[in-house]
Amino acid sequence: MRFAIKTRPEHATWAQFRDVWLAADEIDLFESAWNWDHFYPLTGDLTGPNLEAWTMLPKPVQRPHPPVTIGGRGRTRTLRTAARWAQQWNAITPNPEDWDSLKETLIEHCEQLGRDPAEITCSVNVRVDDGIGPAAELAAAYRDAGADLAIMNLPHQASPDILGPLADALLPLA
């Protein structure tokens, strides 16, 4: 299994994200840093600051170009579109069983279209809010369900200090 991090750009500064992303870049286990696509905060003051993804994109520009990612849970339209076009499919699910069920639907769509499902990186979001240990256990369960990439959603306003212990907990799953 491969790993990435995801930061929540609500109620925080650019410097906070830069520090986390630069620290993650020093840890070989984390292959990428993710952001969300919301234009406003989802917690706290909904009119508060939120660093929007498109305006942040020029700062941590990925090389090579990031893959075409389609995320979502829609069994018919979304997963059929992912089966046809996506290089990566990403889903946020409540548990590995739900994720596995969606992946099976994606595989069925790939078979109907004559596409090899192995051409699509299948990823999942894993929240770290409840602690590193539970997050690592959940990542292991998603790995066992067939996830290729776990995107570790860091707690709100996470400091770079969380990354070393998180990497240590995830390394046995890589």
Stockholm file with secondary structure:
# STOCKHOLM 1.0

chainA/1-174         MRFAIKTRPEHATWAQFRDVWLAADEIDLFESAWNWDHFYPLTGDLTGPNLEAWTMLPKPVQRPHPPVTIGGRGRTRTLRTAARWAQQWNAITPNPEDWDSLKETLIEHCEQLGRDPAEITCSVNVRVDDGIGPAAELAAAYRDAGADLAIMNLPHQASPDILGPLADALLPLA
#=GR chainA/1-174 SS CEEEEECCCBSCCHHHHHHHHHHHHTSTTEEEEECCCCSSCSSSCTTSCBCCHHHHTTTTCCSSCCCCEEECCCTTHHHHHHHHHCSEEEECCSSHHHHHHHHHHHHHHHHHHTCCGGGSEEEEEEECTTCHHHHHHHHHHHHHHTCSEEEEECCTTCCGGGHHHHHHHHGGGC
#=GC SS_cons         CEEEEECCCBSCCHHHHHHHHHHHHTSTTEEEEECCCCSSCSSSCTTSCBCCHHHHTTTTCCSSCCCCEEECCCTTHHHHHHHHHCSEEEECCSSHHHHHHHHHHHHHHHHHHTCCGGGSEEEEEEECTTCHHHHHHHHHHHHHHTCSEEEEECCTTCCGGGHHHHHHHHGGGC
//
